[in-house]
Amino acid sequence: MKGLKKRRRVQIIVLAFVALAGSTALIGYAMRDGINYFRAPSAVVQDPPSPNETFRIGGLVEDGSIVRGQGKSVTFVVTDGGASVPVSYTGVLPDLFGEGQGMVGTGHLVDGTFIATQILAKHDETYMPKEVMDALKEQGVYRDPAETGGS
């Protein structure tokens, strides 16, 4: 009787381990396309990703770089102060999107141009995505709004 209880306990532990490993594998498989790494324009220029890699890019929209095309297409240049990357996007831009403003885009790089599938813009005067802020600080371009008299 004692041997049967021990064998049953070991079977349950092994079954639980197999179920845990299987669920972890399924979660990893499901998330393979949902994980998008952030890259600053300097990192994109220095080490360009492959054309089929989806990633996020962020920085400031360069002044005078926004060109609206036919329909909903728009091109602009995003910079972190160290390098600039041209961006092409077709769709409706956020209301707060503009020159000199922070943005984060999701997409992929094709022949040196970032083809964006989604564009996000900062939502108020003081907010800046952490990744964009870190990239701008690294290039020495970021100015804290509290220090420059912003609200």
N, C-alpha and C positions, 0 to 999 in steps of 0.2 A: 504494500500500500504506500509506503514512504517513497519508493522508487518511482511510482506512478505520478505522485504529486510533484516530485522534482522534475521529471521529464515534461510534465504539462507546463510547469513554470518556465522551463527553458524554451519550450515551443512558443509560448506567449511572448517572451522577451525577443526571440528571433523574429517572430511575425511583426512585432511592434517596430523593430529596427528596420526590417524590409519595407514596411509601410512608410516610415519616416524618410528613408532614403529615396523611395519612389516619389513621394510628394515633393521632396526637395528638388529632385530632378525635373519634375513637371513644372514647378514654379520657375526654375531657372530657364527651362525651355520656353515658357510663356513670356518671360521678361526679356528675352534676347534682343527683340526689336524695340522694346520700350525704354532701354537705357541709352540716353544720349549724353555724351560727355561734352562739357563746356570747353571751348577753346577761345582764347583772345586772338584778335587779328594778327598780332606778332607771332603767336604760336602757329597759326595757319600758314603764314608766309614762310616761316622758318622750316616747318616740317609739315608740308601739305598732306592731308589725309587722302585715302583712296576715294575715287568718285562714288563708290557704292556705300561709303560709311556715312551714316546720319549722325550729325552732331549739332551742338548749339554754339553760336557765335554771339558775342556781345561787345558793346562799346558805345561810342558816341557817333551819331550821324554827322558826317562832315558838313559844314556850312556850304551851301551852294551846290550840293551834290544830288539833290532829289530831282529826278526827271520822270515826269508822268508820261506814260505811253498810251497806246490805244486801250480803251476800256479800263480795266482794273489793274493793268500792269504798271509797275513802278520800278525804277532802278535808283540806287543811291550807294554811297560809300560809307562803310563803318570803320572807325579807327579807335585805337587805344593810345594814340600819341606816338607809338613806335612804328606802326605799320598800318596800312589801309587795305581793305578788301572790298571789291565791288559786290553789291548784292542785287539780285533780281527777284522780284516778288510779284505774283499775280493774286490779287484778292483785295479785300477791304482792310485798310490800315487802321490801327487803333486811333481814336480821337486825339490822344496826347502825343502821337508820333510827330516828330518834327526835327528840323536841323538843330544840332547842338544838344539834342536830347539823348538820354540813354535808351538802348534797345537790346533785346535778346531775340535772336532768330533761330529757328530749327530748320535744318535742311541738309544739303550736301554740296560739295565743291565740284564744279565742272569747268575745266579749262581756266582755272584761276578766278572764276566767278561763283559766289555762293548763291545757290538756287534755294530760296527760302520757301518752305511750305507753311510756316507760321511765323508771325512777327508779334512780339510783345513790347509794349512801351512802358516806361515808368509811370506810376499812377498819381504821383503828386510832386510837389516841389522838392521834397527832401529824400524821397525813396530812390535807391539805386540797388539793383540786384547785387548780392554779395560777390558773385563771380566777376561782374563788370567792375565793381568798385576795386576789387583786389587787382584786376588787370590794369586798371587806370593808375592805381597807386604804384604798381611795379614800374610803370613807364614814367612816373612823376608828373602825371597830368591831372589827377584827381584833386579837386578842392572841396573840402568839407563845407556845405552850405552854412553851417553854424559859425564857421570861421570867417566866411566871406560876407556875412550880413544877411544871408538868406534866411527864410523862416522855416 
